[in-house]
């Protein structure tokens, strides 16, 4: 047999071997496994990358929320009878939308005082999408009340004002008389101002705790008081708006516990460390330091917020140390 003939036979065997159904089936299975393997690796890699992207994005957004929320440290101690709550967060890949709401508590019921919806992006500035305008107000000179009355632009409720002890005013309102004459089915908020600063111990004895829900802390420096007395002519310029007053809510079960003051001071010190509202916080701490020098370190209070029905508020009418009272928000009891 020639070499050429042998070579042809070997070629035919090789072709037959390659065309063998078992071999072709094995090759197909191998290719299929390889394809599934590549698909599996791709899917797993994609899932891992997406998870890392989403987790990283959410982490950065949470950090941005925390940085943006440093102002929330102020909430428990800034704004008379105002409470922030009902915050909701709606995340997407590149931003988070925050819905913030502020409430007043009047006689155990809540009044929605302000709303704000803002968008915090992964990078860039926070954008306010909508605002309820609760921080804005309109002022009306009420001839009967003999003073400028401010109304919340969001819900048209009255905003409260405090009157400082020691300052001279052309007119001091006594709107507790109005409050006690309202319908018995109304729950009423009234801001009361004292004729002189008082300590917690003095408040406990003289004011009592029933229907008292918030205390106004004396944070004014001597320089501020002097400026108001000597440079400001209008009474409306010498009052402290409730939204800008420092103080804290009290619990009727422990109305005059020192823990409130401790929390108040800790919060101010924490705000000082973070640098939030730096000038406001520093000026407040300076005022407290000046004022507590007269009381052996005890914080002084210039006023309070009381709420309840007309009958429940009657007991405050005859207290001799209440210098002024201003009617605030009202809500139906039922």
C-alpha positions, 0 to 999 in steps of 0.5 A: 500500500502506498504512503499516499493511500495510507494518508488518505485513510488517516484523513478519512478517519480524522474527518469521521472522528470530527463528524462523530455525533458524540463528539459534536454533542460534547463540543456543543455542551462545552460551548453551552457551558462556557456561554452560561459561565460567561453570562453568569459572570457578567450577571454577577459582576453587573449585580455587584457593580449595581449594588456597589453603585446604589450602596455608595450613592445611598451612603453619600446621600445619607452623609449629605442628609446628615450634613444638611440636617445639622440645623435640626439640632436647633429644632428642640430649642429654637422656636416657641411651641414648634416641633419638627416631625413627619420627615419622609425620604424618597431615594433615587440613584442620584438624589433624595427628596426630603419632605419636612413638616413643622407642627404646633401643639395646642391643647394636646392637638397638632396644627400643621405650621409649615412644610418644605420639600427639598431635593438633595443631589449626590453632588451640588446644592440642595434645591427647595422644590416647594415651601409652605411659607410658614416662616413668612408672615403678614402684618396687620395693624389691629386697631382693637388690639392696639398692636401689629398682629402677625399671621402665618402665611401658610395657615393664616393662624396668629403668630405669637410674640413675647415682650421683654422684662425691663423694656418700656413699651407704649402698649402692653397687650393682655389678650388672655382676656380675649382667650378666656372669652372664646368658645369653650370648644376652642383650644387656644395658644397664648404667649405670656411674658413676665415682668421680671426673669424667673428661675425654674424654682420660682416658676414652679412656685408661682406659675405652676405646671398645668397647661404650661407647655414651653418656656422662653429662655432669657438669652439677651445680652446687655448690649442687645437690651440697651440697643432695643431700649435706646434705638428702637422706637416701635413696640413691634420692633422690640418684641421677640417673635415666637419663631426666633425665641430660644427655649424648650418644651416641658413635660407635665409629668416632670415640668420643672426638672433640671434635665431640661436645662441640661439638655438645652445647654448640651444642645447649644454646646453641640451646635457651637462645635458643629458651627451651625448658625455660628453667630446666633449660637455664640450670641445666645451662649454669651447672653446666658453667661451674662444672665446666669451671673445674677442667679448663681448659674441658674438659667432665667426665663422671660415667659412661657407658652400656655395652651388649653380651653378658655376655662383652663386658661382663666387661672393665668389671668390674675397672676400679677407677674404676667406683664403681657399676653398674646393670643396665638393659634387656635383649633377646634377641640372636636 
